[in-house]
């Protein structure tokens, strides 16, 4: 694991049916940067570049691959209501990543 300043953090939270998900993820990214984290993985930004016909399973394959490259996961409020965020949480624990909750 990198030192705390260089810890790579993956942001996890609801996207599907969350009208302001992009704002939520961007605010979380800015907060983490303000706290001194230098490497943030924001899947909401990445998903915007993926084909629009991707299904949930395809998005999750990409998301979990990004998560594997991280040292910690940042769980947005309400993550428990998101199927994908719950999958990411379980996988992060399996990988032994640090879990940070909003």
ChimeraX attribute file (.defattr): number of C-alpha atoms within 10 A of each C-alpha:
attribute: neighborCount
match mode: 1-to-1
recipient: residues
	/A:1	11
	/A:2	9
	/A:3	8
	/A:4	11
	/A:5	12
	/A:6	14
	/A:7	18
	/A:8	20
	/A:9	25
	/A:10	27
	/A:11	25
	/A:12	28
	/A:13	26
	/A:14	25
	/A:15	20
	/A:16	11
	/A:17	8
	/A:18	11
	/A:19	10
	/A:20	10
	/A:21	15
	/A:22	17
	/A:23	11
	/A:24	18
	/A:25	22
	/A:26	15
	/A:27	12
	/A:28	20
	/A:29	22
	/A:30	13
	/A:31	13
	/A:32	17
	/A:33	14
	/A:34	10
	/A:35	10
	/A:36	13
	/A:37	17
	/A:38	15
	/A:39	16
	/A:40	21
	/A:41	21
	/A:42	19
	/A:43	21
	/A:44	20
	/A:45	12
	/A:46	12
	/A:47	15
	/A:48	10
	/A:49	8
	/A:50	12
	/A:51	9
	/A:52	8
	/A:53	7
	/A:54	11
	/A:55	9
	/A:56	11
	/A:57	10
	/A:58	11
	/A:59	15
	/A:60	16
	/A:61	11
	/A:62	14
	/A:63	23
	/A:64	17
	/A:65	10
	/A:66	15
	/A:67	25
	/A:68	14
	/A:69	12
	/A:70	21
	/A:71	21
	/A:72	23
	/A:73	23
	/A:74	22
	/A:75	22
	/A:76	18
	/A:77	13
	/A:78	11
	/A:79	20
	/A:80	15
	/A:81	11
	/A:82	17
	/A:83	14
	/A:84	21
	/A:85	22
	/A:86	17
	/A:87	15
	/A:88	23
	/A:89	21
	/A:90	11
	/A:91	15
	/A:92	21
	/A:93	13
	/A:94	9
	/A:95	14
	/A:96	11
	/A:97	18
	/A:98	16
	/A:99	15
	/A:100	13
	/A:101	12
	/A:102	10
